[in-house]
Amino acid sequence: MPTEARISTLETRHGALDRRITEEGQRPAPDPQALNRLKLEKLRLKEAMEKLRQTTH
């Protein structure tokens, strides 16, 4: 998969995780473990995107 396509895929997943984090946070009783897991995955995706961007420049 070309780098730009990979970055685009990661951006899509990152956005989906952001929406899931918002949804979980708005629940009457948010699950702190689920929030932490989602936030960690979002951070990993962000780091992966940054790494790919650095290798293309």
PQR file of N, CA, C, O and H, with PARSE charges and radii, in Angstrom:
ATOM      1  N   MET A   1       0.852  -1.175   0.000 -0.4000 1.5000
ATOM      2  CA  MET A   1       0.000   0.000   0.000 -0.0000 2.0000
ATOM      3  C   MET A   1       0.896   1.235   0.000  0.5500 1.7000
ATOM      4  O   MET A   1       1.810   1.339   0.818 -0.5500 1.4000
ATOM      5  N   PRO A   2       0.641   2.162  -0.904 -0.5600 1.5000
ATOM      6  CA  PRO A   2       1.436   3.399  -0.928  0.2800 2.0000
ATOM      7  C   PRO A   2       1.308   4.160   0.403  0.5500 1.7000
ATOM      8  O   PRO A   2       0.302   4.057   1.105 -0.5500 1.4000
ATOM      9  N   THR A   3       2.328   4.899   0.713 -0.4000 1.5000
ATOM     10  CA  THR A   3       2.386   5.597   1.998 -0.0000 2.0000
ATOM     11  C   THR A   3       1.211   6.541   2.206  0.5500 1.7000
ATOM     12  O   THR A   3       0.625   6.570   3.288 -0.5500 1.4000
ATOM     13  H   THR A   3       3.145   4.982   0.143  0.4000 1.0000
ATOM     14  N   GLU A   4       0.863   7.310   1.188 -0.4000 1.5000
ATOM     15  CA  GLU A   4      -0.246   8.270   1.331 -0.0000 2.0000
ATOM     16  C   GLU A   4      -1.562   7.551   1.598  0.5500 1.7000
ATOM     17  O   GLU A   4      -2.384   8.023   2.384 -0.5500 1.4000
ATOM     18  H   GLU A   4       1.340   7.287   0.309  0.4000 1.0000
ATOM     19  N   ALA A   5      -1.761   6.419   0.951 -0.4000 1.5000
ATOM     20  CA  ALA A   5      -2.985   5.641   1.176 -0.0000 2.0000
ATOM     21  C   ALA A   5      -2.995   5.090   2.601  0.5500 1.7000
ATOM     22  O   ALA A   5      -4.037   5.066   3.256 -0.5500 1.4000
ATOM     23  H   ALA A   5      -1.093   6.036   0.313  0.4000 1.0000
ATOM     24  N   ARG A   6      -1.849   4.654   3.070 -0.4000 1.5000
ATOM     25  CA  ARG A   6      -1.740   4.134   4.438 -0.0000 2.0000
ATOM     26  C   ARG A   6      -2.043   5.236   5.447  0.5500 1.7000
ATOM     27  O   ARG A   6      -2.760   5.007   6.421 -0.5500 1.4000
ATOM     28  H   ARG A   6      -1.002   4.673   2.538  0.4000 1.0000
ATOM     29  N   ILE A   7      -1.505   6.415   5.221 -0.4000 1.5000
ATOM     30  CA  ILE A   7      -1.772   7.551   6.113 -0.0000 2.0000
ATOM     31  C   ILE A   7      -3.261   7.872   6.116  0.5500 1.7000
ATOM     32  O   ILE A   7      -3.844   8.129   7.169 -0.5500 1.4000
ATOM     33  H   ILE A   7      -0.922   6.601   4.429  0.4000 1.0000
ATOM     34  N   SER A   8      -3.866   7.858   4.950 -0.4000 1.5000
ATOM     35  CA  SER A   8      -5.299   8.142   4.839 -0.0000 2.0000
ATOM     36  C   SER A   8      -6.123   7.122   5.624  0.5500 1.7000
ATOM     37  O   SER A   8      -7.083   7.482   6.307 -0.5500 1.4000
ATOM     38  H   SER A   8      -3.392   7.650   4.095  0.4000 1.0000
ATOM     39  N   THR A   9      -5.744   5.857   5.522 -0.4000 1.5000
ATOM     40  CA  THR A   9      -6.438   4.810   6.265 -0.0000 2.0000
ATOM     41  C   THR A   9      -6.293   5.032   7.767  0.5500 1.7000
ATOM     42  O   THR A   9      -7.259   4.899   8.518 -0.5500 1.4000
ATOM     43  H   THR A   9      -4.965   5.565   4.967  0.4000 1.0000
ATOM     44  N   LEU A  10      -5.090   5.369   8.194 -0.4000 1.5000
ATOM     45  CA  LEU A  10      -4.860   5.624   9.615 -0.0000 2.0000
ATOM     46  C   LEU A  10      -5.648   6.843  10.097  0.5500 1.7000
ATOM     47  O   LEU A  10      -6.163   6.849  11.216 -0.5500 1.4000
ATOM     48  H   LEU A  10      -4.305   5.477   7.583  0.4000 1.0000
ATOM     49  N   GLU A  11      -5.740   7.871   9.255 -0.4000 1.5000
ATOM     50  CA  GLU A  11      -6.513   9.062   9.616 -0.0000 2.0000
ATOM     51  C   GLU A  11      -7.989   8.718   9.792  0.5500 1.7000
ATOM     52  O   GLU A  11      -8.649   9.231  10.695 -0.5500 1.4000
ATOM     53  H   GLU A  11      -5.322   7.866   8.346  0.4000 1.0000
ATOM     54  N   THR A  12      -8.494   7.859   8.938 -0.4000 1.5000
ATOM     55  CA  THR A  12      -9.897   7.435   9.041 -0.0000 2.0000
ATOM     56  C   THR A  12     -10.124   6.687  10.349  0.5500 1.7000
ATOM     57  O   THR A  12     -11.096   6.948  11.058 -0.5500 1.4000
ATOM     58  H   THR A  12      -7.958   7.442   8.204  0.4000 1.0000
ATOM     59  N   ARG A  13      -9.230   5.759  10.666 -0.4000 1.5000
ATOM     60  CA  ARG A  13      -9.345   5.007  11.917 -0.0000 2.0000
ATOM     61  C   ARG A  13      -9.207   5.934  13.129  0.5500 1.7000
ATOM     62  O   ARG A  13      -9.899   5.758  14.131 -0.5500 1.4000
ATOM     63  H   ARG A  13      -8.441   5.546  10.090  0.4000 1.0000
ATOM     64  N   HIS A  14      -8.315   6.918  13.034 -0.4000 1.5000
ATOM     65  CA  HIS A  14      -8.097   7.885  14.106 -0.0000 2.0000
ATOM     66  C   HIS A  14      -9.384   8.667  14.368  0.5500 1.7000
ATOM     67  O   HIS A  14      -9.774   8.863  15.520 -0.5500 1.4000
ATOM     68  H   HIS A  14      -7.752   7.062  12.220  0.4000 1.0000
ATOM     69  N   GLY A  15     -10.038   9.110  13.300 -0.4000 1.5000
ATOM     70  CA  GLY A  15     -11.293   9.845  13.436 -0.0000 2.0000
ATOM     71  C   GLY A  15     -12.400   8.996  14.044  0.5500 1.7000
ATOM     72  O   GLY A  15     -13.186   9.476  14.860 -0.5500 1.4000
ATOM     73  H   GLY A  15      -9.722   8.950  12.365  0.4000 1.0000
ATOM     74  N   ALA A  16     -12.456   7.735  13.642 -0.4000 1.5000
ATOM     75  CA  ALA A  16     -13.459   6.827  14.195 -0.0000 2.0000
ATOM     76  C   ALA A  16     -13.230   6.623  15.691  0.5500 1.7000
ATOM     77  O   ALA A  16     -14.182   6.596  16.471 -0.5500 1.4000
ATOM     78  H   ALA A  16     -11.817   7.344  12.979  0.4000 1.0000
ATOM     79  N   LEU A  17     -11.976   6.482  16.085 -0.4000 1.5000
ATOM     80  CA  LEU A  17     -11.671   6.341  17.504 -0.0000 2.0000
ATOM     81  C   LEU A  17     -12.047   7.600  18.274  0.5500 1.7000
ATOM     82  O   LEU A  17     -12.531   7.521  19.403 -0.5500 1.4000
ATOM     83  H   LEU A  17     -11.203   6.504  15.452  0.4000 1.0000
ATOM     84  N   ASP A  18     -11.827   8.755  17.667 -0.4000 1.5000
ATOM     85  CA  ASP A  18     -12.183  10.009  18.319 -0.0000 2.0000
ATOM     86  C   ASP A  18     -13.692  10.058  18.582  0.5500 1.7000
ATOM     87  O   ASP A  18     -14.129  10.484  19.651 -0.5500 1.4000
ATOM     88  H   ASP A  18     -11.434   8.820  16.750  0.4000 1.0000
ATOM     89  N   ARG A  19     -14.471   9.622  17.608 -0.4000 1.5000
ATOM     90  CA  ARG A  19     -15.924   9.593  17.786 -0.0000 2.0000
ATOM     91  C   ARG A  19     -16.328   8.596  18.881  0.5500 1.7000
ATOM     92  O   ARG A  19     -17.217   8.878  19.683 -0.5500 1.4000
ATOM     93  H   ARG A  19     -14.116   9.276  16.739  0.4000 1.0000
ATOM     94  N   ARG A  20     -15.675   7.440  18.907 -0.4000 1.5000
ATOM     95  CA  ARG A  20     -15.985   6.439  19.934 -0.0000 2.0000
ATOM     96  C   ARG A  20     -15.630   6.952  21.324  0.5500 1.7000
ATOM     97  O   ARG A  20     -16.347   6.685  22.288 -0.5500 1.4000
ATOM     98  H   ARG A  20     -14.952   7.211  18.255  0.4000 1.0000
ATOM     99  N   ILE A  21     -14.525   7.689  21.431 -0.4000 1.5000
ATOM    100  CA  ILE A  21     -14.124   8.270  22.714 -0.0000 2.0000
ATOM    101  C   ILE A  21     -15.171   9.279  23.175  0.5500 1.7000
ATOM    102  O   ILE A  21     -15.550   9.298  24.346 -0.5500 1.4000
ATOM    103  H   ILE A  21     -13.942   7.906  20.648  0.4000 1.0000
ATOM    104  N   THR A  22     -15.632  10.109  22.257 -0.4000 1.5000
ATOM    105  CA  THR A  22     -16.664  11.093  22.589 -0.0000 2.0000
ATOM    106  C   THR A  22     -17.944  10.406  23.030  0.5500 1.7000
ATOM    107  O   THR A  22     -18.552  10.794  24.027 -0.5500 1.4000
ATOM    108  H   THR A  22     -15.324  10.094  21.306  0.4000 1.0000
ATOM    109  N   GLU A  23     -18.353   9.385  22.288 -0.4000 1.5000
ATOM    110  CA  GLU A  23     -19.571   8.655  22.630 -0.0000 2.0000
ATOM    111  C   GLU A  23     -19.457   8.007  24.013  0.5500 1.7000
ATOM    112  O   GLU A  23     -20.382   8.085  24.821 -0.5500 1.4000
ATOM    113  H   GLU A  23     -17.858   9.069  21.478  0.4000 1.0000
ATOM    114  N   GLU A  24     -18.333   7.378  24.270 -0.4000 1.5000
ATOM    115  CA  GLU A  24     -18.138   6.722  25.569 -0.0000 2.0000
ATOM    116  C   GLU A  24     -18.152   7.751  26.693  0.5500 1.7000
ATOM    117  O   GLU A  24     -18.731   7.509  27.753 -0.5500 1.4000
ATOM    118  H   GLU A  24     -17.582   7.314  23.614  0.4000 1.0000
ATOM    119  N   GLY A  25     -17.523   8.885  26.467 -0.4000 1.5000
ATOM    120  CA  GLY A  25     -17.470   9.928  27.484 -0.0000 2.0000
ATOM    121  C   GLY A  25     -18.824  10.547  27.786  0.5500 1.7000
ATOM    122  O   GLY A  25     -19.022  11.101  28.868 -0.5500 1.4000
ATOM    123  H   GLY A  25     -17.053   9.081  25.607  0.4000 1.0000
ATOM    124  N   GLN A  26     -19.752  10.463  26.854 -0.4000 1.5000
ATOM    125  CA  GLN A  26     -21.080  11.056  27.040 -0.0000 2.0000
ATOM    126  C   GLN A  26     -22.085  10.079  27.656  0.5500 1.7000
ATOM    127  O   GLN A  26     -23.207  10.461  27.987 -0.5500 1.4000
ATOM    128  H   GLN A  26     -19.591  10.013  25.975  0.4000 1.0000
ATOM    129  N   ARG A  27     -21.675   8.825  27.805 -0.4000 1.5000
ATOM    130  CA  ARG A  27     -22.564   7.853  28.427 -0.0000 2.0000
ATOM    131  C   ARG A  27     -22.805   8.234  29.881  0.5500 1.7000
ATOM    132  O   ARG A  27     -21.960   8.886  30.494 -0.5500 1.4000
ATOM    133  H   ARG A  27     -20.763   8.515  27.536  0.4000 1.0000
ATOM    134  N   PRO A  28     -23.948   7.836  30.444 -0.5600 1.5000
ATOM    135  CA  PRO A  28     -24.216   8.150  31.864  0.2800 2.0000
ATOM    136  C   PRO A  28     -23.135   7.610  32.805  0.5500 1.7000
ATOM    137  O   PRO A  28     -22.814   8.250  33.806 -0.5500 1.4000
ATOM    138  N   ALA A  29     -22.577   6.452  32.495 -0.4000 1.5000
ATOM    139  CA  ALA A  29     -21.516   5.877  33.326 -0.0000 2.0000
ATOM    140  C   ALA A  29     -20.393   5.393  32.414  0.5500 1.7000
ATOM    141  O   ALA A  29     -20.304   4.203  32.112 -0.5500 1.4000
ATOM    142  H   ALA A  29     -22.837   5.932  31.681  0.4000 1.0000
ATOM    143  N   PRO A  30     -19.532   6.318  31.975 -0.5600 1.5000
ATOM    144  CA  PRO A  30     -18.442   5.928  31.067  0.2800 2.0000
ATOM    145  C   PRO A  30     -17.535   4.882  31.708  0.5500 1.7000
ATOM    146  O   PRO A  30     -17.299   4.901  32.916 -0.5500 1.4000
ATOM    147  N   ASP A  31     -17.042   3.987  30.892 -0.4000 1.5000
ATOM    148  CA  ASP A  31     -16.118   2.950  31.348 -0.0000 2.0000
ATOM    149  C   ASP A  31     -14.696   3.508  31.255  0.5500 1.7000
ATOM    150  O   ASP A  31     -14.182   3.695  30.152 -0.5500 1.4000
ATOM    151  H   ASP A  31     -17.234   3.971  29.911  0.4000 1.0000
ATOM    152  N   PRO A  32     -14.058   3.775  32.392 -0.5600 1.5000
ATOM    153  CA  PRO A  32     -12.717   4.379  32.356  0.2800 2.0000
ATOM    154  C   PRO A  32     -11.690   3.496  31.653  0.5500 1.7000
ATOM    155  O   PRO A  32     -10.795   4.007  30.980 -0.5500 1.4000
ATOM    156  N   GLN A  33     -11.809   2.186  31.801 -0.4000 1.5000
ATOM    157  CA  GLN A  33     -10.864   1.286  31.137 -0.0000 2.0000
ATOM    158  C   GLN A  33     -11.050   1.333  29.624  0.5500 1.7000
ATOM    159  O   GLN A  33     -10.072   1.333  28.876 -0.5500 1.4000
ATOM    160  H   GLN A  33     -12.536   1.771  32.348  0.4000 1.0000
ATOM    161  N   ALA A  34     -12.284   1.371  29.179 -0.4000 1.5000
ATOM    162  CA  ALA A  34     -12.554   1.459  27.741 -0.0000 2.0000
ATOM    163  C   ALA A  34     -12.024   2.783  27.191  0.5500 1.7000
ATOM    164  O   ALA A  34     -11.426   2.816  26.115 -0.5500 1.4000
ATOM    165  H   ALA A  34     -13.079   1.371  29.786  0.4000 1.0000
ATOM    166  N   LEU A  35     -12.243   3.868  27.928 -0.4000 1.5000
ATOM    167  CA  LEU A  35     -11.739   5.179  27.488 -0.0000 2.0000
ATOM    168  C   LEU A  35     -10.220   5.166  27.382  0.5500 1.7000
ATOM    169  O   LEU A  35      -9.659   5.651  26.400 -0.5500 1.4000
ATOM    170  H   LEU A  35     -12.729   3.841  28.801  0.4000 1.0000
ATOM    171  N   ASN A  36      -9.564   4.620  28.378 -0.4000 1.5000
ATOM    172  CA  ASN A  36      -8.098   4.561  28.343 -0.0000 2.0000
ATOM    173  C   ASN A  36      -7.605   3.734  27.169  0.5500 1.7000
ATOM    174  O   ASN A  36      -6.646   4.118  26.500 -0.5500 1.4000
ATOM    175  H   ASN A  36     -10.020   4.226  29.176  0.4000 1.0000
ATOM    176  N   ARG A  37      -8.253   2.599  26.911 -0.4000 1.5000
ATOM    177  CA  ARG A  37      -7.860   1.736  25.803 -0.0000 2.0000
ATOM    178  C   ARG A  37      -8.038   2.455  24.460  0.5500 1.7000
ATOM    179  O   ARG A  37      -7.166   2.392  23.593 -0.5500 1.4000
ATOM    180  H   ARG A  37      -9.032   2.288  27.454  0.4000 1.0000
ATOM    181  N   LEU A  38      -9.177   3.139  24.299 -0.4000 1.5000
ATOM    182  CA  LEU A  38      -9.437   3.873  23.062 -0.0000 2.0000
ATOM    183  C   LEU A  38      -8.434   5.012  22.875  0.5500 1.7000
ATOM    184  O   LEU A  38      -7.936   5.230  21.771 -0.5500 1.4000
ATOM    185  H   LEU A  38      -9.886   3.190  25.003  0.4000 1.0000
ATOM    186  N   LYS A  39      -8.143   5.728  23.943 -0.4000 1.5000
ATOM    187  CA  LYS A  39      -7.197   6.841  23.864 -0.0000 2.0000
ATOM    188  C   LYS A  39      -5.794   6.348  23.528  0.5500 1.7000
ATOM    189  O   LYS A  39      -5.074   6.991  22.763 -0.5500 1.4000
ATOM    190  H   LYS A  39      -8.548   5.552  24.840  0.4000 1.0000
ATOM    191  N   LEU A  40      -5.409   5.222  24.092 -0.4000 1.5000
ATOM    192  CA  LEU A  40      -4.097   4.665  23.802 -0.0000 2.0000
ATOM    193  C   LEU A  40      -4.000   4.241  22.335  0.5500 1.7000
ATOM    194  O   LEU A  40      -2.988   4.490  21.680 -0.5500 1.4000
ATOM    195  H   LEU A  40      -5.993   4.701  24.713  0.4000 1.0000
ATOM    196  N   GLU A  41      -5.035   3.614  21.833 -0.4000 1.5000
ATOM    197  CA  GLU A  41      -5.042   3.214  20.419 -0.0000 2.0000
ATOM    198  C   GLU A  41      -5.000   4.439  19.517  0.5500 1.7000
ATOM    199  O   GLU A  41      -4.314   4.432  18.495 -0.5500 1.4000
ATOM    200  H   GLU A  41      -5.857   3.412  22.365  0.4000 1.0000
ATOM    201  N   LYS A  42      -5.724   5.487  19.882 -0.4000 1.5000
ATOM    202  CA  LYS A  42      -5.712   6.731  19.102 -0.0000 2.0000
ATOM    203  C   LYS A  42      -4.301   7.330  19.084  0.5500 1.7000
ATOM    204  O   LYS A  42      -3.839   7.805  18.046 -0.5500 1.4000
ATOM    205  H   LYS A  42      -6.282   5.493  20.712  0.4000 1.0000
ATOM    206  N   LEU A  43      -3.631   7.305  20.218 -0.4000 1.5000
ATOM    207  CA  LEU A  43      -2.263   7.812  20.295 -0.0000 2.0000
ATOM    208  C   LEU A  43      -1.321   6.981  19.422  0.5500 1.7000
ATOM    209  O   LEU A  43      -0.462   7.533  18.734 -0.5500 1.4000
ATOM    210  H   LEU A  43      -4.006   6.919  21.060  0.4000 1.0000
ATOM    211  N   ARG A  44      -1.479   5.676  19.448 -0.4000 1.5000
ATOM    212  CA  ARG A  44      -0.640   4.809  18.609 -0.0000 2.0000
ATOM    213  C   ARG A  44      -0.831   5.112  17.133  0.5500 1.7000
ATOM    214  O   ARG A  44       0.130   5.134  16.364 -0.5500 1.4000
ATOM    215  H   ARG A  44      -2.177   5.228  20.007  0.4000 1.0000
ATOM    216  N   LEU A  45      -2.081   5.345  16.741 -0.4000 1.5000
ATOM    217  CA  LEU A  45      -2.348   5.678  15.338 -0.0000 2.0000
ATOM    218  C   LEU A  45      -1.699   7.019  14.979  0.5500 1.7000
ATOM    219  O   LEU A  45      -1.121   7.166  13.902 -0.5500 1.4000
ATOM    220  H   LEU A  45      -2.862   5.327  17.365  0.4000 1.0000
ATOM    221  N   LYS A  46      -1.798   7.984  15.878 -0.4000 1.5000
ATOM    222  CA  LYS A  46      -1.190   9.295  15.633 -0.0000 2.0000
ATOM    223  C   LYS A  46       0.322   9.165  15.466  0.5500 1.7000
ATOM    224  O   LYS A  46       0.911   9.773  14.572 -0.5500 1.4000
ATOM    225  H   LYS A  46      -2.267   7.865  16.753  0.4000 1.0000
ATOM    226  N   GLU A  47       0.936   8.374  16.325 -0.4000 1.5000
ATOM    227  CA  GLU A  47       2.381   8.171  16.232 -0.0000 2.0000
ATOM    228  C   GLU A  47       2.753   7.465  14.928  0.5500 1.7000
ATOM    229  O   GLU A  47       3.758   7.805  14.304 -0.5500 1.4000
ATOM    230  H   GLU A  47       0.457   7.880  17.051  0.4000 1.0000
ATOM    231  N   ALA A  48       1.957   6.497  14.519 -0.4000 1.5000
ATOM    232  CA  ALA A  48       2.215   5.790  13.262 -0.0000 2.0000
ATOM    233  C   ALA A  48       2.101   6.738  12.074  0.5500 1.7000
ATOM    234  O   ALA A  48       2.902   6.667  11.141 -0.5500 1.4000
ATOM    235  H   ALA A  48       1.140   6.221  15.026  0.4000 1.0000
ATOM    236  N   MET A  49       1.103   7.630  12.107 -0.4000 1.5000
ATOM    237  CA  MET A  49       0.943   8.603  11.023 -0.0000 2.0000
ATOM    238  C   MET A  49       2.139   9.540  10.956  0.5500 1.7000
ATOM    239  O   MET A  49       2.653   9.827   9.875 -0.5500 1.4000
ATOM    240  H   MET A  49       0.453   7.688  12.864  0.4000 1.0000
ATOM    241  N   GLU A  50       2.577  10.013  12.112 -0.4000 1.5000
ATOM    242  CA  GLU A  50       3.721  10.922  12.155 -0.0000 2.0000
ATOM    243  C   GLU A  50       4.982  10.235  11.620  0.5500 1.7000
ATOM    244  O   GLU A  50       5.756  10.833  10.872 -0.5500 1.4000
ATOM    245  H   GLU A  50       2.159   9.780  12.990  0.4000 1.0000
ATOM    246  N   LYS A  51       5.174   8.999  12.004 -0.4000 1.5000
ATOM    247  CA  LYS A  51       6.346   8.251  11.538 -0.0000 2.0000
ATOM    248  C   LYS A  51       6.306   8.109  10.022  0.5500 1.7000
ATOM    249  O   LYS A  51       7.319   8.301   9.351 -0.5500 1.4000
ATOM    250  H   LYS A  51       4.546   8.513  12.611  0.4000 1.0000
ATOM    251  N   LEU A  52       5.143   7.774   9.483 -0.4000 1.5000
ATOM    252  CA  LEU A  52       5.026   7.640   8.023 -0.0000 2.0000
ATOM    253  C   LEU A  52       5.272   8.987   7.327  0.5500 1.7000
ATOM    254  O   LEU A  52       5.925   9.045   6.285 -0.5500 1.4000
ATOM    255  H   LEU A  52       4.319   7.617  10.028  0.4000 1.0000
ATOM    256  N   ARG A  53       4.749  10.050   7.907 -0.4000 1.5000
ATOM    257  CA  ARG A  53       4.945  11.377   7.303 -0.0000 2.0000
ATOM    258  C   ARG A  53       6.422  11.770   7.305  0.5500 1.7000
ATOM    259  O   ARG A  53       6.907  12.386   6.356 -0.5500 1.4000
ATOM    260  H   ARG A  53       4.218  10.002   8.753  0.4000 1.0000
ATOM    261  N   GLN A  54       7.117  11.417   8.353 -0.4000 1.5000
ATOM    262  CA  GLN A  54       8.554  11.741   8.427 -0.0000 2.0000
ATOM    263  C   GLN A  54       9.360  10.967   7.395  0.5500 1.7000
ATOM    264  O   GLN A  54      10.338  11.484   6.855 -0.5500 1.4000
ATOM    265  H   GLN A  54       6.723  10.916   9.123  0.4000 1.0000
ATOM    266  N   THR A  55       8.959   9.741   7.120 -0.4000 1.5000
ATOM    267  CA  THR A  55       9.709   8.941   6.153 -0.0000 2.0000
ATOM    268  C   THR A  55       9.445   9.372   4.717  0.5500 1.7000
ATOM    269  O   THR A  55      10.230   9.057   3.823 -0.5500 1.4000
ATOM    270  H   THR A  55       8.164   9.321   7.559  0.4000 1.0000
ATOM    271  N   THR A  56       8.336  10.097   4.484 -0.4000 1.5000
ATOM    272  CA  THR A  56       8.025  10.547   3.124 -0.0000 2.0000
ATOM    273  C   THR A  56       8.662  11.898   2.822  0.5500 1.7000
ATOM    274  O   THR A  56       8.720  12.314   1.665 -0.5500 1.4000
ATOM    275  H   THR A  56       7.698  10.353   5.211  0.4000 1.0000
ATOM    276  N   HIS A  57       9.136  12.580   3.854 -0.4000 1.5000
ATOM    277  CA  HIS A  57       9.730  13.913   3.632 -0.0000 2.0000
ATOM    278  C   HIS A  57      11.190  13.888   3.841  0.5500 1.7000
ATOM    279  O   HIS A  57      11.852  14.917   3.698 -0.5500 1.4000
ATOM    280  H   HIS A  57       9.089  12.242   4.794  0.4000 1.0000
TER
END
